[in-house]
Amino acid sequence: MSQERVLDVRGLEPPEPLERVLDAVATLQPGERVRMIHHREPCLLYPLLSKRGFNHLAEAKSEDHHEILIWRKGDAAAAPYGLQE
């Protein structure tokens, strides 16, 4: 079973959301993932995560509420809903 850290960056000015989530994912332990809550879709984040060895799953809950799950590639215990690579 995975553990999830919630990182709510709604309302923060750029580049603070990007910096906070990159700091958070850098310290993930096996079986952990981050749920980032943002007021918009952070499109610039996705290639940075991929380069650093992370997968993500983004979901728009509403126009100003986006949730992004982030976990290390190859960490099946942290992958949501049993997703793999």
PyMOL commands that set and color helices and strands:
alter all, ss='L'
color gray80, all
select helices_A, chain A and resi 16-26+45-51+80-82
alter helices_A, ss='H'
color red, helices_A
select strands_A, chain A and resi 3-8+32-38+54-62+65-72
alter strands_A, ss='S'
color yellow, strands_A
deselect
rebuild
show_as cartoon
